[in-house]
Amino acid sequence: MKDTKTMRLLRGKVPAAAVLAGVILMFIGIMGLTRSFRAKISTYEVPSTIITGEYSVDGGPWIKTVANVPINDHFRKIVFRGKIDLFDEKLDEADISLKNVWAELRSADGELCFSNDYRIKGTEAWKERYGSAGEGACQDSILMPFAVNMPFTPGYEHFTLNRESIAADREYVFTVENPYNSYYSFSDCVSFTLSSGNGSYLRSSKETMLPSAVLLLVCFFGIFFFPVISFVFGKVNYRYLTFGFLCFFWGQYMLMRYQSFYINNFISDPVVCMIAARVTAYFFFASLLVYVRSNLKKALSRILSGMAVLVYFGVAAAGTVLQFTGVCDLARFAPTVHIVMGADMVLLAVLLAHEAKTDSSVMKYTVSWIPMVTTILIDIMDQFISLPGDHYFKFGFVLTLIVQLIQLVSDLKQQYKESIRYQQMQKELYEARVAVMTSQIQPHFIYNALTSIAMMCTIDPKTAQEATITFAKYLRGNMDSIRQTAPVDFATELEHLKKYLYIEKLRFADKLKIEYDIQTTDFVIPLLTVQPLVENAVKHGVGMKKKGGTVRIATRETDTAYEIIISDDGVGFDTSAPRMADGRSHIGMENTRTRLKEMCGGEIFIESTVGEGTTATITLPRTEQGKEDAMQPEKTRGMAPVPVAV
């Protein structure tokens, strides 16, 4: 038997291990090819500017340029003046990549070298740039769907200068203008690549191939691994599912950021490049909000967070519509999206913090979000005021992502252990249900029931017929309990219990009184868990009392739990006394406790006073009830209290 279990376990793990090993080998192969390819790429240089001279930010003082020091100044308009003497024997071509800025290079005497400023359309400068091509040489010459080519949208574009077009002894003026209300740093908007040819392609291949391979692997795990894991254990885990989509869209978002200066190598239209980058960011932030929401549990928190997510979707969709209808481009609309995103993240952070006060499982997720939320807010502020440093968000998010990934792996490990334990528990519970059935249908009970029915046959045939049918249904209910693996609604359990008490009342007649005070049935419970307690109340409570007594069954709902109270005014017993060796099996009660604990997290509390009676209380936590919703039959909701005396 042990060898068989081992083989089954190995068969279950081998396919998963083979897939994981295949992915790892594929990743190692990509890394090897990348390293080999990068070694063969020609030399190139990446200076901070091609102008050797000085520059001025927003009309400020002139600052000397340094070729290899990045220019991280935030600007509205930045002007460079000086010579272009960076070319040598090996490097004779300069690629200039632009993102969402107007740029223009002129000689000191006014001759235009290049410009992407389409606002000059129809002017002398326009004719000077395009010559007789005139009106047909602007972005509008490339007809794209809808209105993506907006005349006041610079988009992503690049130009190439070579040794023949640039004089080393000539003065030049390079002007870059930010047309939007957001602050950008110069190195974010403009990039230079010196090479012997195809500089942007060489640089893209060498600098982005390795991170692109890693990000594609992240996308793979996001779209396949976590969604599959969310279904592995028999039901959808939305936290794993949404985290998978978050990883997928984060991989795309970061891939676009790494490739931002090289998108023009693959997409010729500058505005389409900008739209692709913005839409990728929208999808990422939307998936981020949805994932944070999946960690919330309270109904009010989920409603408020759902509204926040819908607001963000609405604003992002509105910006996209405005872009394609030619009203406002996505880059100009970006500050609005950033403000909404910041407000949503603050709201979700507050909701998480509020739930963390009372739920320790939420606390660990809340703490891990602090770096990301903080850096998002800093980056949003950076869009409107100039802050030192650059791109805080990527560091905060990576830190949060790593912590979240560790937590999810830990949860998966725990859930795997619980699934193995659940399978073992199912076998034990099956054996327990058989034991419960056999212990509850004792031969003396069948004998007493049949004897009572036989006596009724001559006294009251109609009652005897009804008792026979009820007894048959009772026996069938006990047999059905063997096949029942999930909890049932309490209304079903109550109906079965009434059949048992009906038969017992035939035996005890007026000595047994039964009262019901059912205030709620809106919960589930393992089948045949109330009957052992009622049976004890009948047999060992009022049944041991000469004058008989009353058994009362009540239910009630509190803020944290559902309760079932079985009480009697019988002989009672001393709860502190050791259990007597009475020759009877107590397996029914022990199995009842086990099934309540394992299936619903429930507990049984018994109080008794000698000569006064006994009260048994079953407590079922409300939090555990929610986990069984998918397995529940239709339940009776909102029942009013129904006190009944029999």
N, C-alpha and C positions, 0 to 999 in steps of 0.2 A: 504493500500500500504506500509506503514512504517513497519507494522508487517511482511509482506511478505519479504521485503528486509532484515529485521533482521534475519528471519529464514534462508534465503539463505546464509547470512554471517556466521551464526552459523554452518550450514551444511558444509561450506567450511573449517572452522577452526577445527571442532571436530576431523576428521581423523588425521590431523597433530598433534593436541594436544595429541591424544591417542598414537600415535607412540612415540612422545617425552616422554610422561609419562612412557611408557613401557620401553624405553631405560634407563631412570633415575632409575626406580625400579630395573631393571636388574643390573645396576651398583651398587646400594645400596646393593643388595643381594650378589654380588660378594665381595664387601668390607666386609660384615658381615661374610661370609664364610672364607675369608682370615684372618680376625682377630681371628676367632675361631680356625682356623687351626694353625696359628702361635703360639697361646698360648699353643698348645699341643706339639710343637716341642722340642726335647731334647736340653740341653745346649751344646754350642760349643764355641770355642775361635778362634780369627783371629789375630795371632801375625804377626809382620812385618817380622820375620825370625824365623826359628826353631833353629838356632845356637846361643848359648849364648857365646859371645866372642867378636870378632872384625872382621871388613871387610875393604877391600881396593878396590878403584875404579880406574881402568886403571893404576895399578901400583903405585898409590899414597900412602899417609900415611895411617896407620891403624887407624880405628875409632871404638870406642866401640859400640856394638849393644845395642839397647833398644827394648824390646819385643813388646811394644805397640805403638811405634812411627813409622809411615810409612817412608820408605826409598825412597825418590823421586829423588835420584841422577841419572843423565843421565850417561850412561856407554857404553863402548864397551866390557869390561870384568870386572866382579866384583867377588871377591873371599872372602868367609867367612871361618873363622877357629875358632874352639872352641868345646864346648860340646853340646849335645842334651839332655837336662834334663828338658824338658817342660812337660813330661808326669806325670800324677798323678793317683790317684785311679779312677777318673771318666773319664779322657781323656787318652786313650791308643792308639790312631791312628792319624796319620798325613797325610792329603792329600796335595800334592804339584801340583799346576796347573801352566802350562807354556804356554806362547804365543810367538811364533816366536823367540825362543832362544834355544841354546844348553845348557843343564844343566847336571851336573855330581856331585854325592856325593860319596866321598871316605873317608875311615878312614885315620888317620894320617900316618899309615904304608903302605898305598897304596891299601887296599882292596876296590874293587868297590861295592858300595851299589846299585846305579842305574845310568843310563845315557840314554839320548835320542839322543846322538851324533852318527848318522849313518855314519859319515865320517870315523869312525874307522873300517868300515867293512873289514873283512879279517885279521885284526891285532890280536895280542895276547890279547889286551884289549877287542876286540870283542868276542873272544873265551871265555875269562874269564866271560864276561857278559852273553853270551847265551849258553856256554858249547857246547855239541855235536850238538845242533840245528844248529849252524853255520850259513850258508848262508840263511837258510829258515826262520830266525827269525826277519828279518828286515821289514820295511814297505812294501817292495815288496811282502811279503807273502800275503798281502790283495790286491787282484787284483781289481782295480777300473777302470772305463772307461778312455780311452785315457792315458795320462801321468800325472795324478794328483799326483802320488806318486814319486816325484822327490827326488833323493838321497841327495841333499843338501838343502832341505827345512824342517825346524823343525816342522812347523805347530803348532797346539794347542794340548797339551798332558798333562796328569797328572799321578802321581805315588802315591802309598800309602805305608807309613812306619808304622810299629807297634812296640809295646814294645819289642817283641821277637827279632826283627831284629836290634835294636839299643841298644847299651850299654851306660848307663848314665855316666860311668866314663871314657869313651873313647873319644879321640880327633877326630874331623872330619873336612874335607875340602869340602866346597860346592862352586862349580865354575859355573858361569853363563856367557855365551858369546853371544853377539849380532852379528850375521853374516851379518847384513845389514849395509848400509851406513847411515841409519837414526838413530837419537838419540832417545832412549826410556828411560823412567824412570824405575827403578827396580820394583816399585809397580805396574806399568802398565804391566809388563811381567811375574811376579811371584807372586803367592798368596798361602798362607798357611792356612789350616783349621785343628784345633785340635778337636777331638770328641771321642766318645766312639764307633764310627762306622758310615760309610756312611756320613762322614762329608760334602763332597761337595754337596750331595743331600739335606741334612738338611739345609745347608747354602743357597743353591739355592732356596729352598722352602720358607724360612723365609725372605730372603733379596730381592728377585726379584718378589715374587708373587704379591705384591701390585703395584709396578711400572709397572709390566707386564700387569696387568689388566687395568691400566690407559692407557698404550700405545696401547693395543688392542682396547680400546674404541676410541682412537685417529684414529687408522687405520679404524675402522668402520665408523666414521664420514667422514674420508677422502675419502673412496671408495664409500660411499653411499650418505651422506648428501650433500656435495658440488657439486658433479656431477649432482645430482637430481635438486638441486637449479639452476644450470646453464641452465636447460631446462624449468624451471617452467614458465618463463615469455615469452615463445613463440619463443625464439631463443637462440642459444648456446652462453653463456658468457665464453670465453676461460680463463679469469682470474679466475673465480670461479672453472672451471673445472681443470685447472692446479694446483690451490691451493689445491684442494681435493687430487690430486695425490701426491702433495708435502707432505701433512699431512700423507698420507698412507705410503709412503716410508720413511718419517722421523720416524714414529712409528716403522717400521720394523728395521730401522737403530739403533735407540736407544734401541730397544728390544734386538738386537744382542749385543750391547755394554754392557748392563746390564747382559746378559747371557754369556759374552765372556769366563769367567773362568769356565763355566759349560757346554759349548757346548759338551765337551767330554762325558758328561753323556748321550747324545742322539745320537751323531755321533761318531763312534769308530775311524774313520780314521783321524789322526791329520791334514793332508793337506786339506782334504775336509772341515774341520772346518774353516781353514784359508780362503779357497776359498769362502765359504758361507759368512763369515764376509766381505770380500773385495767386492764381487759382490753386497751385500746389500748396502754398502757405495757408490758404483758406481751408482746404481739406484737412491739413494737419491740425490747425487750431480747433476745427470742429470736432475731429476725433479726440483731441485732448479734453475738450469740455465733456463729451459723451463718456469718456473713460472716468473722469473725476466723478461724474454723476453716478456711475455704476457702483461707487464705493459708499454711497449714501443709502440708508436703510429706512429712515422715518418717512412716513407718507407726506408730511408737509415739506420736508427737505427735498424730496423727489419732485414734488409739484413745482416748487420754486426753481429748482435747478433745471427742470424740464422747460420751464418758461424762459430761463436764461439762455438755454441752448437754442430754443426756437427763435429768440430775438437775434442771436448771432447769425443763425442760418438766414433769417430774413434780411439782415443788413448786408451780409456777404452776397446774397442773391440779388439784392437791389443794386449793389455796386457792379455786379456782372452785367445786369440788364442795362444799366446806364452806359457801360462801356460799349456794348454791342448795338446800342441805339444812337451812339455818337453824342451823348449828352455830357458825360464826364468819364475820363479814363480811370482805370483801377488804381494807378499810382497816385492820382490826385485824391481819390476816395479813400486811400489807405489810412489816413489819420482817424477817420470816422470808425473804420473797422477796428483799429488799434484801441480806441477809447472803449468801444463796446466789449472787446475782448478783455481789457483790463478790468472793467466793471464786473463782467461775468466771473472772472477768476477770483476777484475779491469776494463776491457773493458766495461762490462755491467754497472758498477757503473758510469763510465764516460758518457756513453750514457744516463743513467737516469738523471744525473746531468745536462747534456746539454739540455735535453727536459724540465727539471724542470724550466729552466730560462724563458721559454715562456708559460708553461702550469702549472697552479696552481694545477690541479688534479694529476699531476705526482709528484709534490713537496712533498706531504704528504707521498707518497710511498718511495720516494728517501731518505727522512730523516730517515725513520724507518729501512732502510737497512744498515745504517752506523755502528751500533754495530756488526752486523753479518759479514759484509765484513771485518771490522777491525780485528775481532777475528779470522776469517779464515786465513787471511794473517799472523797473529801472530803464529797460530798453524802450518802453512806451514813452517815458519822460524824455528819453534821449532823442525822440523824434521831434520834440518841440523846444527843448533847451539843450545847449551843448554841455555834455558831461564828459569827464575824463575817462579814458579807457574805451573799449569797443566790444560790442556783442557779448554782454554779460549773459544773455539768455542761454546761449548754447552750452555754457559751462553749468549753469543751474539746472538746465533740463537733463543734461547727460548724468549729472549726479543723482537727480531724482529718478531717472530711468534705471540706473544701475541698482538703486535701493529697491525700487519697485520690482525689478526683475528678480532680485534675491528673495524678496518676500513671496513672489509668485512661485518660484521654484520650491521654496520651503512649504508653501501651501499645497503644491502639487504632490510633494513627497508625503505630506501628512494625509492628503486625500487618498493617495495610493494605499497607504497603510490602512486607512479606514475602510477602503473598498475590500481589501483582503480580509480584514476583521469582519466586515459585513457578510461576506460569503460564509465565513466560519459561523457567524451568528445565525445565519439563515438555517444552516443544518441543525444547530443546537435548538433553534426555536421550533423547527419542525418536530424534533423529538419531544420538545416541551409541550407543543400543542397536543400531540398524541397522549402524553402523560396527563395533561389537563383534562382532556376528554374522558379518559378512562377513570381518572380520579373523581370526576364530577358525576359520572353516571355509575354510581355504585350499585351493586346488585340489590342491596336493601332498598334503595330509592326506587328502582324499577318494580320491585316486589310491592312496596307500599303504594306506588301509583296504580299498578294493575289491580291491587286489592280494593283500593278506593273506587276505581272505575267499575269493578265487578259488583260492588255493593250498590252503586248508583243504577245499575242496569235494571234492578227490580223496583227501586224506590223512584227514580227519575230517569227514564230511558233517554229523554232528550238531552239532559245534562250529561249523561254517560256518553252519548254520541259526541257531544261537543268536547268533552274531556279527552276522548280517544283521539280526535283530530288534533287537538292542542298538544297532546303528548307526542304524537307522531311528528308534528312540526318542530317540537322541542328537540327530539332526537335527531332530526335532519339538520337543525341548526348546529348541533354539536359536531355532527359529521362534517358539515361544511367548514367548520373552523380549521380542519386539517389543511384545507387548500387555501385558506385565506392568509396571504403573506403581508398585506398592508393593513394599516388601521382602518376602521370603519367609522362612519358618523355615529354619534351617540344615540341618535334616534333608532338606528338598527339594533344596537346593543340593548336599548331599553325595551324594544318589542320582544326580543328573545328572553329578557329577564322576566317580563310579565307572564310569559308562558310557563316558566319555572314556578313563579309564585302562584299562578292559577292552580297548578297541580298540588303544590304544598298546601294551599287553602282547602282543597278537597279533603286532605288528610286531617288538618288541624281544626277546620271549621271555624267556629267563633272564637277559639282560643288564639287565632292569628289574625291580627288586623294589619293592613298595609296602607300606608299613606305616601303620596307622591307630592313633591313640591318642585316641579321642573321649571326653573326660570330661564334656562338656556339649553339648547342642543347644538349650538353653533361651534362644535369642536369634534375632533376624532379621537378614537381610543382603540387599542387592540381588542379584538373580539374575545368575549368570555373573560374579561378581567374584573367586571363588577360582580358577577355571579358568585365567585368564591366568598366574597365578603358578605353578600346577602345570605348565602347558604349558612355561613357561620352564625349570622344574626338569628336565623330561623332555628337552626338545630341546637346551637350551644348558648343561645341567648334566651329568647322567649320560649323555645321548645323545652328548656329545662325548668321553666317556671310553672308552677302548678296551675295558676290562673291564666297562663298565657301572657300575651302582651302585644305590643305594636312595633312593627318594623317600618322605619321612615326612610325614604330615598329622596334626596334633594340635590339640585345642582344650582350653582351660582357662578357669576363671572366677576372677577376682580380686575384691577389695572394690570396685573402681571400674570394672572393664571386663571384657569378654569378649575372648579372644584366640584367633586362628587362626594356627598356626605351620606353614609349609610349608618343609621343609628337605631338602637333598640332599647327598650326598657326592661331587658331580661335580667338574668342573674349576675352578669358581669364577671370579671376575674381580675386577679392581681397581675398587672403588666410587668412588675419587677420580679415576680417569682419565676424560677427556672421552669422550662417546658417539661410537662409531665410525660412519662413514657406511657401514653394511653393506648398504644397499639395501633393508632391511626396514622396514615401517611399525610404529611404536611406538604407534599410536593405541589399541590394545587396552589397554595398560597405563595410558596417560594417562586414558582414559575410566573405567577401573576406579577410579583415584584420585578422579576427580571425582564419580562416583556414590557412592562410599563416604562422601566428605566431605559431599555435599549431602543425602543421604537418611538417613544414620545417624550423621553426625558422626565417621566412622571415619578412620583413617590407616593407611598402609603404611610399615613400616620394613624396610629391607633391609640385611643384613650378609653379607659374602662375603670369603673368603680364597682366593687363588689356590692351586690344588692341593688344597684341603681341602673346598670346597663352599660352598653359599649357604643362608642362612636368611632367609625373608620372613615378617614378622609383621603380621597385620591386627589393629588394636586398635579395639574398638567400645565407647564409653562406656555404662555402665549407665543413666545419666540419659536418654540419647537413646533407649534401647530402650523405656522406659516410654511414650514418645510414640507408638509404633507399635502399642500393644496392640490398639487398635480395628481395625487393618487386618490383624492376624496371623491365619493359619489356626491350627488346633489344633497345639500344640507338644508335644514329648516332654519331660516334666518329670522331674527327679530321676533321670536315667540314670546308672548306675554306669559307671566307666571301662571301656572296651572295647578293649584292645590287640589288634590283629589283624595278622598277617604274611601277605603273599601272595607 
